């Protein structure tokens, strides 16, 4: 996660500190951990969407909607 954060920074995309999310599943007694990299500033979100973007069809559709809102 730290390496991904550094790569984003090399593109000029600043992120917040890594966020640890605890997840509980009804199928598993143990809780699991998921880590998130969060981007908050509009300018950084715009850079991420323009430079990196998505290939997944649903995420690509939402990306286009967000770009219209941010520009």
Rosetta blueprint (number, residue, H / E / L):
1 X L
2 X H
3 X H
4 X H
5 X H
6 X H
7 X H
8 X H
9 X H
10 X H
11 X L
12 X L
13 X L
14 X L
15 X L
16 X L
17 X L
18 X L
19 X E
20 X E
21 X E
22 X E
23 X E
24 X E
25 X E
26 X L
27 X L
28 X E
29 X E
30 X E
31 X E
32 X E
33 X E
34 X E
35 X E
36 X E
37 X L
38 X L
39 X L
40 X L
41 X L
42 X H
43 X H
44 X H
45 X H
46 X H
47 X H
48 X H
49 X H
50 X H
51 X H
52 X L
53 X L
54 X L
55 X L
56 X L
57 X H
58 X H
59 X H
60 X H
61 X H
62 X H
63 X H
64 X H
65 X H
66 X H
67 X H
68 X H
69 X H
70 X H
71 X L
